[in-house]
Amino acid sequence: MQNYFSKNIYDVLTKKEELSLFLLAVKVARLERLLQTEYPITVLAPSNSALSECRTKVENLGIENGNSEKAKFLVLNHIIPGEFASLDLLNFHTVKTLGGEELDIYYNFSNGDDPEIYVNNALLKEKDIKCLNGYLHLIDKNYIYRF
């Protein structure tokens, strides 16, 4: 687990180059304050490669041309209210995002004590980045396709 106890999720996002597209979506959606608040949240941030895999969707999303409503849809559907480490997510079959999407949680224990945890079809690739206001998990796929 990486600890950034003195930094909020937004500050940590600005330090992670592999999340620059998601950070751009946060800025276009004008949701910086949400990720800086003391309100406990869990962010499932798709990596740049995850967003690049669905490049046409990213273009349709409007991140690069400043479409704030579509960017807001993407960002809010990657945020879960509450503070959840990866193992905490194992207590749920589904979780609901701030954007209203229901996400399925499932896992694979074939690697021993460290389970692979999936949210919809996205693997928590880098998990349990503990921040001042919650947890940040990097995911390997973008699970929101409705733009």
DSSP file (Angstrom, degrees, kcal/mol; ACC not computed):
  #  RESIDUE AA STRUCTURE BP1 BP2  ACC     N-H-->O    O-->H-N    N-H-->O    O-->H-N    TCO  KAPPA ALPHA  PHI   PSI    X-CA   Y-CA   Z-CA
    1    1 A M              0   0    0      0, 0.0     2,-0.4     0, 0.0   128,-0.2   0.000 360.0 360.0 360.0 132.4    0.0    0.0    0.0
    2    2 A Q  E     -a  129   0A   0    126,-0.9   128,-2.8   125,-0.4     2,-0.5  -0.791 360.0-148.5 -92.3 137.5    1.3    3.4   -0.9
    3    3 A N  E     +a  130   0A   0     -2,-0.4   128,-0.2   126,-0.2     3,-0.1  -0.926  32.2 161.4-115.2 126.8    0.5    6.1    1.7
    4    4 A Y  E >   +a  131   0A   0    126,-3.6     3,-2.4    -2,-0.5   128,-0.8  -0.410  18.1 156.9-128.7  52.4   -0.1    9.8    0.9
    5    5 A F  T 3  S+     0   0    0      1,-0.3   126,-0.1   126,-0.2    -1,-0.1   0.756  73.6  47.7 -55.2 -28.0   -1.7   10.6    4.2
    6    6 A S  T 3  S+     0   0    0     -3,-0.1     2,-0.4     2,-0.1    -1,-0.3   0.463 105.1  70.6 -94.2  -0.5   -0.9   14.3    3.9
    7    7 A K  S <  S-     0   0    0     -3,-2.4   125,-3.1     3,-0.0   126,-0.3  -0.926  74.8-132.2-119.7 141.3   -2.1   14.6    0.3
    8    8 A N     >  -     0   0    0     -2,-0.4     4,-1.9   123,-0.2     5,-0.2  -0.361  36.3 -98.5 -81.8 170.5   -5.7   14.5   -1.0
    9    9 A I  H  > S+     0   0    0     26,-0.5     4,-2.5     1,-0.2    27,-0.2   0.873 122.5  54.5 -60.1 -40.1   -6.6   12.4   -4.0
   10   10 A Y  H  > S+     0   0    0     25,-1.7     4,-1.8     1,-0.2    -1,-0.2   0.931 107.5  50.1 -60.2 -45.4   -6.4   15.3   -6.5
   11   11 A D  H  > S+     0   0    0     24,-0.2     4,-0.6     1,-0.2    -1,-0.2   0.895 111.3  48.7 -60.5 -40.2   -2.9   16.1   -5.4
   12   12 A V  H >X S+     0   0    0     -4,-1.9     3,-1.1     1,-0.2     4,-0.7   0.898 106.7  56.3 -67.7 -40.0   -1.8   12.5   -5.9
   13   13 A L  H >< S+     0   0    0     -4,-2.5     3,-1.0     1,-0.3     6,-0.2   0.887 102.3  56.6 -57.2 -38.8   -3.5   12.4   -9.3
   14   14 A T  H 3< S+     0   0    0     -4,-1.8    -1,-0.3     1,-0.2    -2,-0.2   0.717 106.5  50.7 -67.6 -18.8   -1.3   15.4  -10.4
   15   15 A K  H << S+     0   0    0     -3,-1.1     2,-0.9    -4,-0.6    -1,-0.2   0.568  93.6  81.4 -92.4 -11.4    1.8   13.4   -9.5
   16   16 A K    X<  -     0   0    0     -3,-1.0     3,-2.0    -4,-0.7    -1,-0.1  -0.821  56.7-170.2-105.6 101.8    0.9   10.3  -11.5
   17   17 A E  G >  S+     0   0    0     -2,-0.9     3,-1.8     1,-0.3     4,-0.2   0.837  84.4  64.9 -57.1 -36.0    1.8   10.7  -15.1
   18   18 A E  G 3  S+     0   0    0      1,-0.3    30,-2.7     2,-0.1    -1,-0.3   0.518 102.6  50.6 -69.6  -2.4   -0.1    7.5  -16.1
   19   19 A L  G <> S+     0   0    0     -3,-2.0     4,-2.6    -6,-0.2    -1,-0.3   0.118  72.8 114.4-115.7  19.4   -3.3    9.2  -14.9
   20   20 A S  H <> S+     0   0    0     -3,-1.8     4,-2.1     1,-0.2    -2,-0.1   0.837  76.1  50.9 -64.7 -33.9   -2.9   12.4  -16.9
   21   21 A L  H  > S+     0   0    0      2,-0.2     4,-2.1    -4,-0.2    -1,-0.2   0.911 112.0  46.7 -69.4 -40.9   -5.9   11.8  -19.2
   22   22 A F  H  > S+     0   0    0     24,-0.3     4,-2.2     2,-0.2    -2,-0.2   0.909 111.8  51.7 -65.2 -40.5   -8.2   11.1  -16.2
   23   23 A L  H  X S+     0   0    0     -4,-2.6     4,-2.3     1,-0.2    -2,-0.2   0.898 107.3  53.0 -61.3 -40.7   -6.8   14.2  -14.5
   24   24 A L  H  X S+     0   0    0     -4,-2.1     4,-2.9     1,-0.2    -1,-0.2   0.913 107.8  51.0 -60.6 -42.3   -7.6   16.2  -17.7
   25   25 A A  H  X S+     0   0    0     -4,-2.1     4,-2.5     2,-0.2    -2,-0.2   0.903 108.2  52.4 -60.9 -41.1  -11.2   14.8  -17.5
   26   26 A V  H  <>S+     0   0    0     -4,-2.2     5,-2.6     2,-0.2     4,-0.4   0.921 112.8  44.9 -59.5 -44.4  -11.4   16.0  -13.8
   27   27 A K  H ><5S+     0   0    0     -4,-2.3     3,-0.9     2,-0.2    -2,-0.2   0.919 112.6  49.4 -67.9 -44.2  -10.3   19.5  -14.9
   28   28 A V  H 3<5S+     0   0    0     -4,-2.9    -1,-0.2     1,-0.3    -2,-0.2   0.888 113.4  47.7 -61.9 -38.5  -12.6   19.7  -17.9
   29   29 A A  T 3<5S-     0   0    0     -4,-2.5    -1,-0.3    -5,-0.2    -2,-0.2   0.552 109.2-128.8 -77.8  -7.6  -15.5   18.6  -15.6
   30   30 A R  T < 5 +     0   0    0     -3,-0.9    -3,-0.2    -4,-0.4     3,-0.2   0.905  66.8 133.1  58.6  45.1  -14.4   21.1  -13.0
   31   31 A L     >< +     0   0    0     -5,-2.6     4,-1.3     1,-0.1     3,-0.3   0.102  22.4 114.9-111.2  20.7  -14.4   18.5  -10.3
   32   32 A E  H  > S+     0   0    0     -6,-0.3     4,-0.6     1,-0.2     3,-0.5   0.912  75.9  53.9 -56.2 -44.0  -11.1   19.3   -8.7
   33   33 A R  H >> S+     0   0    0      1,-0.2     4,-1.1     2,-0.2     3,-0.8   0.852 101.2  59.0 -62.7 -34.9  -12.7   20.4   -5.4
   34   34 A L  H 34 S+     0   0    0     -3,-0.3     3,-0.4     1,-0.3    -1,-0.2   0.893 108.5  45.3 -60.2 -38.8  -14.6   17.1   -5.1
   35   35 A L  H 3< S+     0   0    0     -4,-1.3   -25,-1.7    -3,-0.5   -26,-0.5   0.523 114.3  49.8 -83.7  -5.2  -11.2   15.3   -5.1
   36   36 A Q  H << S+     0   0    0     -3,-0.8    -1,-0.2    -4,-0.6    -2,-0.2   0.516  89.3 106.8-104.1  -9.8   -9.8   17.8   -2.6
   37   37 A T  S  < S-     0   0    0     -4,-1.1   -28,-0.2    -3,-0.4    -3,-0.0  -0.110  76.5-124.2 -69.1 165.1  -12.6   17.6   -0.1
   38   38 A E  S    S+     0   0    0      2,-0.1    -1,-0.1   -30,-0.1    -4,-0.1   0.581  78.3 114.6 -82.6 -11.4  -12.5   15.9    3.3
   39   39 A Y  S    S-     0   0    0      1,-0.1     2,-0.3    -5,-0.1    -2,-0.1  -0.434  79.4-112.2 -59.5 125.7  -15.5   13.9    2.2
   40   40 A P        +     0   0    0      0, 0.0    42,-2.6     0, 0.0     2,-0.3  -0.453  50.2 162.5 -70.3 127.4  -14.3   10.2    2.1
   41   41 A I  E     -Cb  81 134A   0     92,-2.2    94,-1.5    -2,-0.3     2,-0.4  -0.922  33.6-140.8-138.1 162.4  -14.2    8.9   -1.5
   42   42 A T  E     -Cb  80 135A   0     38,-2.4    38,-3.2    -2,-0.3     2,-0.5  -0.997  18.8-157.5-125.4 125.1  -12.7    6.0   -3.4
   43   43 A V  E     -Cb  79 136A   0     92,-2.7    94,-2.9    -2,-0.4     2,-0.8  -0.903  10.2-163.3-109.1 127.5  -11.5    6.8   -7.0
   44   44 A L  E     - b   0 137A   0     34,-3.2    94,-0.2    -2,-0.5    92,-0.1  -0.824  23.8-167.5-104.9  88.0  -11.2    4.0   -9.5
   45   45 A A  E     - b   0 138A   0     92,-2.2    94,-2.4    -2,-0.8     2,-0.3  -0.676  15.2-136.2 -90.5 120.8   -9.0    5.9  -12.0
   46   46 A P  E     - b   0 139A   0      0, 0.0   -24,-0.3     0, 0.0    94,-0.2  -0.544  26.0-121.9 -71.9 135.6   -8.5    4.5  -15.5
   47   47 A S     >  -     0   0    0     92,-2.0     4,-2.2    -2,-0.3     5,-0.2  -0.185  26.6-102.5 -68.2 167.1   -4.8    4.7  -16.6
   48   48 A N  H  > S+     0   0    0    -30,-2.7     4,-2.5     1,-0.2     5,-0.2   0.906 125.3  51.9 -57.4 -42.1   -3.9    6.5  -19.8
   49   49 A S  H  > S+     0   0    0    -31,-0.2     4,-1.7     2,-0.2    -1,-0.2   0.874 107.2  53.3 -65.4 -35.1   -3.5    3.2  -21.6
   50   50 A A  H  > S+     0   0    0     89,-0.2     4,-0.7     1,-0.2    92,-0.6   0.920 113.6  41.9 -64.2 -43.4   -7.0    2.2  -20.4
   51   51 A L  H  < S+     0   0    0     -4,-2.2     3,-0.5     1,-0.2     7,-0.3   0.838 112.0  55.5 -72.6 -31.8   -8.5    5.3  -21.8
   52   52 A S  H >< S+     0   0    0     -4,-2.5     3,-1.4    -5,-0.2    -1,-0.2   0.809  95.8  66.2 -70.3 -29.0   -6.4    5.1  -25.0
   53   53 A E  H 3< S+     0   0    0     -4,-1.7    -1,-0.2     1,-0.3     3,-0.2   0.838 109.1  38.5 -59.8 -32.6   -7.7    1.6  -25.7
   54   54 A C  T >X S+     0   0    0     -4,-0.7     4,-2.1    -3,-0.5     3,-0.7  -0.348  78.4 152.8-111.7  50.7  -11.1    3.1  -26.2
   55   55 A R  H <>  +     0   0    0     -3,-1.4     4,-2.7     1,-0.3     5,-0.2   0.840  69.4  53.7 -52.1 -42.7   -9.7    6.2  -28.0
   56   56 A T  H 3> S+     0   0    0      1,-0.2     4,-2.7     2,-0.2    -1,-0.3   0.907 109.4  49.6 -62.2 -38.0  -12.8    6.8  -30.1
   57   57 A K  H <> S+     0   0    0     -3,-0.7     4,-2.4     2,-0.2    -2,-0.2   0.899 108.7  52.3 -65.7 -39.0  -14.8    6.8  -26.9
   58   58 A V  H  X>S+     0   0    0     -4,-2.1     4,-1.2    -7,-0.3     5,-1.0   0.919 111.1  47.2 -62.6 -42.2  -12.4    9.3  -25.4
   59   59 A E  H ><5S+     0   0    0     -4,-2.7     3,-0.5     1,-0.2    -2,-0.2   0.920 113.3  48.0 -64.7 -42.2  -12.8   11.5  -28.4
   60   60 A N  H 3<5S+     0   0    0     -4,-2.7    -2,-0.2     1,-0.2    -1,-0.2   0.835 104.1  62.5 -64.4 -31.3  -16.6   11.2  -28.1
   61   61 A L  H 3<5S-     0   0    0     -4,-2.4    -1,-0.2    -5,-0.2    -2,-0.2   0.826 103.3-135.8 -64.2 -31.2  -16.3   11.9  -24.4
   62   62 A G  T <X> +     0   0    0     -4,-1.2     5,-2.5    -3,-0.5     4,-0.6   0.672  58.0 138.5  86.6  16.3  -14.9   15.3  -25.3
   63   63 A I  T >4<S+     0   0    0     -5,-1.0     3,-0.9     1,-0.2    -4,-0.1   0.941  77.6  43.6 -57.4 -46.5  -12.1   15.4  -22.8
   64   64 A E  T 345S+     0   0    0     -6,-0.3    -1,-0.2     1,-0.2    -5,-0.1   0.687 117.0  45.1 -78.6 -16.8   -9.7   16.9  -25.4
   65   65 A N  T 345S-     0   0    0     -3,-0.2    -1,-0.2    -6,-0.2    -2,-0.2   0.265 116.5-106.1-110.0  13.2  -12.3   19.4  -26.7
   66   66 A G  T <<5 +     0   0    0     -3,-0.9     2,-1.3    -4,-0.6    -3,-0.2   0.730  55.4 163.3  81.0  23.4  -13.6   20.6  -23.4
   67   67 A N     >< -     0   0    0     -5,-2.5     4,-2.0     1,-0.2    -1,-0.2  -0.632  14.2-174.7 -77.6  97.8  -17.0   18.9  -23.2
   68   68 A S  H  > S+     0   0    0     -2,-1.3     4,-2.4     1,-0.2    -1,-0.2   0.823  74.5  55.2 -69.8 -33.2  -17.6   19.3  -19.5
   69   69 A E  H  > S+     0   0    0      2,-0.2     4,-1.8     1,-0.2    -1,-0.2   0.921 112.1  42.7 -67.3 -42.5  -20.9   17.3  -19.2
   70   70 A K  H  > S+     0   0    0      2,-0.2     4,-2.0     1,-0.2    -2,-0.2   0.887 114.7  50.4 -70.8 -37.7  -19.4   14.2  -20.8
   71   71 A A  H  X S+     0   0    0     -4,-2.0     4,-2.7     1,-0.2    -2,-0.2   0.903 109.0  52.5 -64.7 -40.0  -16.2   14.5  -18.8
   72   72 A K  H  X S+     0   0    0     -4,-2.4     4,-2.7     1,-0.2     5,-0.3   0.894 106.6  53.5 -61.9 -40.5  -18.3   14.9  -15.6
   73   73 A F  H  X S+     0   0    0     -4,-1.8     4,-1.3     2,-0.2    -1,-0.2   0.931 111.4  45.7 -58.9 -46.9  -20.2   11.7  -16.6
   74   74 A L  H  < S+     0   0    0     -4,-2.0    -2,-0.2     2,-0.2    -1,-0.2   0.952 116.2  44.1 -61.4 -51.2  -16.9    9.8  -16.9
   75   75 A V  H >< S+     0   0    0     -4,-2.7     3,-2.1     1,-0.2    -2,-0.2   0.939 112.1  49.9 -64.5 -50.0  -15.3   11.1  -13.7
   76   76 A L  H >< S+     0   0    0     -4,-2.7    23,-1.5     1,-0.3     3,-1.1   0.790 106.2  57.6 -62.8 -26.7  -18.4   10.7  -11.4
   77   77 A N  T 3< S+     0   0    0     -4,-1.3    -1,-0.3    -5,-0.3    -2,-0.2   0.340 103.5  54.1 -87.5   9.2  -18.8    7.1  -12.6
   78   78 A H  T <  S+     0   0    0     -3,-2.1   -34,-3.2    -5,-0.0     2,-0.4   0.138  95.6  83.2-118.3  15.0  -15.3    6.3  -11.4
   79   79 A I  E <   -C   43   0A   0     -3,-1.1    19,-2.6   -36,-0.2    20,-0.4  -0.981  58.0-164.5-124.3 129.1  -15.9    7.6   -7.8
   80   80 A I  E     -C   42   0A   0    -38,-3.2   -38,-2.4    -2,-0.4     2,-0.2  -0.930  27.4-119.0-108.3 130.3  -17.5    5.6   -5.1
   81   81 A P  E    S+C   41   0A   0      0, 0.0   -40,-0.2     0, 0.0    15,-0.1  -0.515  80.7  37.4 -67.4 134.9  -18.7    7.5   -2.0
   82   82 A G  S    S-     0   0    0    -42,-2.6     2,-0.7    -2,-0.2    53,-0.3  -0.281  95.0 -77.3 107.2 164.9  -16.9    6.2    1.1
   83   83 A E        +     0   0    0     51,-0.1     2,-0.5    -2,-0.1   -41,-0.1  -0.884  52.3 172.6-107.0 109.8  -13.4    5.1    1.8
   84   84 A F        -     0   0    0     -2,-0.7    44,-0.2    -4,-0.1     2,-0.1  -0.946  20.8-157.7-128.8 114.6  -12.6    1.6    0.5
   85   85 A A    >>  -     0   0    0     -2,-0.5     4,-1.3     1,-0.1     3,-0.5  -0.372  45.1 -98.1 -70.7 165.8   -9.3   -0.2    0.5
   86   86 A S  H >> S+     0   0    0      1,-0.3     3,-0.5     2,-0.2     4,-0.5   0.900 125.2  50.5 -58.8 -42.4   -9.2   -3.0   -2.1
   87   87 A L  H >4 S+     0   0    0      1,-0.2     3,-0.8     2,-0.2    -1,-0.3   0.802 102.8  61.5 -68.2 -26.8  -10.0   -5.8    0.5
   88   88 A D  H X4 S+     0   0    0     -3,-0.5     3,-1.8     1,-0.2    -1,-0.2   0.856  95.0  62.7 -62.6 -34.5  -13.0   -3.7    1.7
   89   89 A L  H X< S+     0   0    0     -4,-1.3     3,-1.8    -3,-0.5    -1,-0.2   0.741  86.1  73.6 -64.6 -21.9  -14.5   -4.0   -1.7
   90   90 A L  T << S+     0   0    0     -3,-0.8    -1,-0.3    -4,-0.5    -2,-0.2   0.679  84.5  67.9 -65.5 -16.0  -14.6   -7.8   -1.3
   91   91 A N  T <  S+     0   0    0     -3,-1.8     2,-0.3    -4,-0.2    -1,-0.3   0.482  97.1  65.9 -79.8  -2.3  -17.5   -7.2    1.1
   92   92 A F    <   -     0   0    0     -3,-1.8     3,-0.1     1,-0.1    12,-0.0  -0.893  54.6-165.2-123.7 149.3  -19.7   -6.1   -1.8
   93   93 A H  S    S+     0   0    0      1,-0.4    12,-3.0    -2,-0.3     2,-0.3   0.726  88.4   9.2 -93.8 -33.1  -21.2   -7.6   -4.9
   94   94 A T  E     -E  104   0B   0     10,-0.3    -1,-0.4    25,-0.0     2,-0.3  -0.970  63.8-163.4-141.5 156.8  -22.0   -4.2   -6.3
   95   95 A V  E     -E  103   0B   0      8,-2.0     8,-3.3    -2,-0.3     2,-0.5  -0.968  17.7-131.9-135.7 154.6  -21.3   -0.6   -5.5
   96   96 A K  E     -E  102   0B   0     -2,-0.3     6,-0.2     6,-0.2     2,-0.1  -0.912  19.4-141.0-110.8 133.5  -22.9    2.6   -6.8
   97   97 A T    >   -     0   0    0      4,-2.5     3,-1.5    -2,-0.5   -17,-0.2  -0.332  29.1-105.6 -84.3 169.0  -20.9    5.5   -8.1
   98   98 A L  T 3  S+     0   0    0    -19,-2.6   -21,-0.2   -22,-0.8   -22,-0.1   0.749 123.2  57.5 -63.9 -23.1  -21.5    9.2   -7.5
   99   99 A G  T 3  S-     0   0    0    -23,-1.5    -1,-0.3   -20,-0.4   -22,-0.2   0.486 122.1-107.1 -86.4  -3.7  -22.7    9.2  -11.2
  100  100 A G  S <  S+     0   0    0     -3,-1.5     2,-0.2     1,-0.3    -2,-0.1   0.388  70.8 140.1  98.0  -3.3  -25.3    6.6  -10.5
  101  101 A E        -     0   0    0    -25,-0.1    -4,-2.5     1,-0.0     2,-0.6  -0.529  48.0-135.5 -75.5 139.4  -23.8    3.6  -12.2
  102  102 A E  E     -E   96   0B   0     -6,-0.2     2,-0.4    -2,-0.2    -6,-0.2  -0.854  23.7-161.9 -91.4 124.4  -24.0    0.2  -10.5
  103  103 A L  E     -E   95   0B   0     -8,-3.3    -8,-2.0    -2,-0.6     2,-0.3  -0.911  12.0-133.1-112.9 135.2  -20.6   -1.6  -10.7
  104  104 A D  E     -E   94   0B   0     -2,-0.4    16,-3.2   -10,-0.2     2,-0.5  -0.684  16.5-153.9 -85.2 136.9  -20.1   -5.3  -10.2
  105  105 A I  E     +F  119   0C   0    -12,-3.0     2,-0.3    -2,-0.3    14,-0.2  -0.944  24.7 155.7-110.3 127.4  -17.3   -6.4   -7.8
  106  106 A Y  E     -F  118   0C   0     12,-2.0    12,-3.4    -2,-0.5     2,-0.3  -0.965  17.0-162.7-145.4 166.9  -15.7   -9.8   -8.3
  107  107 A Y  E     -F  117   0C   0     -2,-0.3     2,-0.4    10,-0.2    10,-0.2  -0.934  15.4-141.5-149.1 164.3  -12.3  -11.3   -7.5
  108  108 A N  E     -F  116   0C   0      8,-2.2     8,-2.7    -2,-0.3     3,-0.4  -0.985   6.9-173.5-134.8 119.7   -9.9  -14.2   -8.2
  109  109 A F    >   +     0   0    0     -2,-0.4     3,-1.6     6,-0.2     5,-0.1   0.171  54.3 112.3 -97.2  16.6   -7.9  -15.8   -5.4
  110  110 A S  T 3  S+     0   0    0      1,-0.3    -1,-0.2     6,-0.1     3,-0.1   0.692  71.0  61.9 -66.7 -16.2   -5.8  -18.0   -7.7
  111  111 A N  T >  S-     0   0    0     -3,-0.4     3,-0.5     1,-0.3     2,-0.4   0.151 113.3-112.1 -93.5  19.3   -2.7  -16.0   -6.8
  112  112 A G  T <  S-     0   0    0     -3,-1.6    -1,-0.3     1,-0.2     0, 0.0  -0.727  78.5  -8.1  93.4-136.4   -2.8  -16.9   -3.1
  113  113 A D  T 3  S+     0   0    0     -2,-0.4    -1,-0.2     1,-0.2    -3,-0.1   0.622 120.4  73.3 -78.9 -13.6   -3.6  -14.3   -0.4
  114  114 A D  S <  S-     0   0    0     -3,-0.5    -3,-0.2    -5,-0.1    -1,-0.2  -0.798  78.3-155.6-104.2  93.2   -3.5  -11.3   -2.7
  115  115 A P        -     0   0    0      0, 0.0     2,-0.5     0, 0.0    -6,-0.2  -0.289  17.1-121.3 -71.5 149.9   -6.7  -11.5   -4.8
  116  116 A E  E     -F  108   0C   0     -8,-2.7    -8,-2.2     7,-0.0     2,-0.5  -0.804  34.2-156.9 -81.0 126.9   -7.1  -10.0   -8.2
  117  117 A I  E     -F  107   0C   0     -2,-0.5     7,-2.9     7,-0.3     2,-0.4  -0.926   8.5-166.7-114.9 132.0  -10.1   -7.6   -7.8
  118  118 A Y  E     -FG 106 123C   0    -12,-3.4   -12,-2.0    -2,-0.5     2,-0.5  -0.915  15.9-159.5-119.1 142.5  -12.2   -6.5  -10.7
  119  119 A V  E >  S-FG 105 122C   0      3,-2.8     3,-2.5    -2,-0.4     2,-0.3  -0.981  79.9 -43.3-118.0 114.1  -14.8   -3.7  -11.0
  120  120 A N  T 3  S-     0   0    0    -16,-3.2   -14,-0.1    -2,-0.5   -17,-0.0  -0.517 126.7 -28.0  53.1-121.7  -17.0   -4.7  -13.9
  121  121 A N  T 3  S+     0   0    0     -2,-0.3     2,-0.5    -3,-0.1    -1,-0.3   0.322 117.6 104.6-101.0   9.9  -14.3   -5.8  -16.4
  122  122 A A  E <   -G  119   0C   0     -3,-2.5    -3,-2.8    19,-0.1     2,-0.3  -0.803  61.9-141.3-101.0 126.6  -11.5   -3.6  -15.0
  123  123 A L  E     -G  118   0C   0     -2,-0.5    17,-1.6    -5,-0.2     2,-1.3  -0.641  21.7-120.1 -81.5 135.0   -8.7   -5.0  -12.9
  124  124 A L  E     + D   0 139A   0     -7,-2.9    -7,-0.3    -2,-0.3    15,-0.2  -0.665  41.1 175.8 -72.4 100.5   -7.5   -3.0   -9.9
  125  125 A K  E    S+     0   0A   0     13,-2.0     2,-0.5    -2,-1.3    -1,-0.2   0.919  70.2  20.9 -80.9 -47.6   -3.9   -2.8  -11.3
  126  126 A E  E    S- D   0 138A   0     12,-1.3    12,-3.2    -3,-0.2    -1,-0.3  -0.973  90.1-177.0-122.3 113.1   -2.4   -0.5   -8.7
  127  127 A K  E     +     0   0A   0     -2,-0.5  -125,-0.4    -3,-0.2    10,-0.2  -0.700  42.6  28.5-118.1 162.6   -4.4   -0.6   -5.5
  128  128 A D  E     +     0   0A   0     -2,-0.3     2,-1.1     1,-0.2  -126,-0.9   0.890  53.1 168.1  63.2  47.8   -4.6    0.9   -2.1
  129  129 A I  E     -aD   2 136A   0      7,-2.1     7,-2.0    -3,-0.2     2,-0.4  -0.807  28.7-149.0 -87.1 100.3   -3.1    4.3   -2.6
  130  130 A K  E     +aD   3 135A   0   -128,-2.8  -126,-3.6    -2,-1.1     2,-0.2  -0.593  22.0 177.2 -80.7 124.3   -4.1    5.8    0.7
  131  131 A C  E >   -aD   4 134A   0      3,-3.2     3,-1.2    -2,-0.4  -126,-0.2  -0.699  45.8 -95.5-119.9 172.0   -4.8    9.5    0.6
  132  132 A L  T 3  S+     0   0    0   -125,-3.1  -124,-0.2  -128,-0.8  -127,-0.1   0.845 123.6  31.8 -55.2 -38.3   -5.9   12.1    3.1
  133  133 A N  T 3  S-     0   0    0   -126,-0.3   -92,-2.2   -98,-0.2     2,-0.3   0.129 128.6 -59.0-114.3  20.1   -9.5   11.8    1.9
  134  134 A G  E <  S-bD  41 131A   0     -3,-1.2    -3,-3.2   -94,-0.2     2,-0.4  -0.992  72.3 -39.5 147.0-150.8   -9.8    8.2    0.8
  135  135 A Y  E     -bD  42 130A   0    -94,-1.5   -92,-2.7    -2,-0.3     2,-0.4  -0.903  32.0-156.9-121.7 147.0   -8.3    5.7   -1.6
  136  136 A L  E     -bD  43 129A   0     -7,-2.0    -7,-2.1    -2,-0.4     2,-0.4  -0.990  13.0-177.3-119.5 129.0   -7.1    5.8   -5.1
  137  137 A H  E     -b   44   0A   0    -94,-2.9   -92,-2.2    -2,-0.4     2,-0.4  -0.993  19.4-139.0-124.9 133.8   -7.0    2.6   -7.2
  138  138 A L  E     -bD  45 126A   0    -12,-3.2   -13,-2.0    -2,-0.4   -12,-1.3  -0.787  20.7-158.9 -90.4 133.6   -5.7    2.5  -10.8
  139  139 A I  E     -bD  46 124A   0    -94,-2.4   -92,-2.0    -2,-0.4   -89,-0.2  -0.837  18.8-139.6-115.3 154.1   -7.7    0.3  -13.1
  140  140 A D  S    S+     0   0    0    -17,-1.6     2,-0.3    -2,-0.3   -16,-0.1   0.486  82.9  38.6 -92.2  -3.3   -6.6   -1.3  -16.4
  141  141 A K  S    S-     0   0    0    -18,-0.2     2,-0.7   -88,-0.0   -90,-0.1  -0.987  76.0-121.3-142.6 152.2   -9.8   -0.6  -18.4
  142  142 A N        -     0   0    0    -92,-0.6   -97,-0.0    -2,-0.3   -64,-0.0  -0.862  24.4-171.5 -89.3 119.8  -12.4    2.0  -18.7
  143  143 A Y        +     0   0    0     -2,-0.7     2,-0.7     2,-0.0    -1,-0.1   0.418  61.0  87.3 -95.9   2.0  -15.7    0.4  -17.8
  144  144 A I        +     0   0    0      1,-0.1    -2,-0.0   -70,-0.0    -1,-0.0  -0.899  41.1 154.7-103.0 114.6  -17.9    3.3  -18.8
  145  145 A Y        +     0   0    0     -2,-0.7     2,-1.1     1,-0.1    -1,-0.1   0.495  39.8  99.3-117.0  -7.4  -18.8    3.1  -22.5
  146  146 A R              0   0    0      1,-0.2    -1,-0.1     0, 0.0   -89,-0.0  -0.711 360.0 360.0 -88.3 100.7  -22.1    5.0  -22.8
  147  147 A F              0   0    0     -2,-1.1    -1,-0.2   -74,-0.0   -74,-0.0   0.338 360.0 360.0-118.1 360.0  -21.3    8.4  -24.1
